[in-house]
Amino acid sequence: MSSEYKNKRKTHTNKYITEAFWQLYAQKAIAQITVRELTQRAGVNRSTFYSHYLDMYDLLAKAEDALLEELGQLLDYQNQEQDPDSPLETIIDYYRRNIDKLSMLLGPTGDPAFASKVMERFIPVIMDHLGIDLNNEEAYCLLSFLVSGVLTYLAGWYHREKLFPPLENIHSVRRALIGGFESALSEHSADTERLFRFIHFDV
């Protein structure tokens, strides 16, 4: 059996397990998901599961890392290409495309540590985009508050059964940002044009 075939088989197995995990995670908290029901849904045996993951929490961590890695690549590419558009546009667009998974992680039965992972991974990217010194603790805290608030807002909208249209939802976020964060961040940013685009993002 060639190594290429083994890698493809491993990739497909991971995909089946991960898809089964998200289906179950949509129905119950991770502590209530058993390896037995997951492997039955995924069509694999227990030994196969344990050859890929230590336990259910290891599976959760790797599923989260895969989501963060994909968004990180989008933001890194945006910075490398000197794209002047707001990183918030990228984050919100990515959220909309992965709304079920991200809302589960940020919701009441989700992973409390996931929001911290988001902050640690992306706040430095946004600071670099805005020309803010990475050692500027005040700006870091402001941006953490901002991004955390946006994600929490979107998760709340999702879990409250989407009581108003998503585009109206995004415009509400933008109005809140223009109301105060633009002024608060202006003294820290070395690129006022990018700061303007960051706050006044388009959708």
C-alpha positions, 0 to 999 in steps of 0.5 A: 500500500503506497504512502499516497494511498494511506494519506488519502485514506487518512484524509477521508477518514478524518473527514467522515469523523469530523463531519459526524462530530459537527452533526452531533455537536449541533445536537448536544454538548461535547461532554454528552457525545460518546465515541460509540455514537460518533463512530457509528455515525461516521462509519468507522470503528473505535480503534480507527477513532483512537488512531487519529484522536486522543479523545473527543476533546482532542477532536474538538481542538483539531476541528477548531484549529482547522477553522482558525487555520483557514481564516488565518490564511485568508487574513495573512494573504490580505496582509501580504497583498497589501489589501486595503479592505477591512479585515472585519469584512474577511472575518464576517464573510468567513463567519457567514460561510461557516456560521453553523460551526462558529456559532456552535463554538461561540454559543452557550454549549460551545467551547469557552476557550475558542474565543480566546484562540480567535483573539490570540491568532487574529488581533496581532494580524489586525494590529499589523494591518492598521499599523499599530505597534504590536506591543501597544496593550491599550490598542490590543485590548480595544481590538479584543473587545471589538472583535469579541463583541462582533463574534458574540453579537453574531452568535447571539443572532444565530441562537436567537433564531435569526430574528432579523435579516443577516445584512441588517445584522451586519449594519447594526455592528457597523453603526456600533463601531462608528459610534466609538471605536474609530475615535478610540483607535485613531490615536494608536493607528499609523494608517488612518486610511486603513483604520477608516476602511476597517471601521467603515467596512462594506458588505 
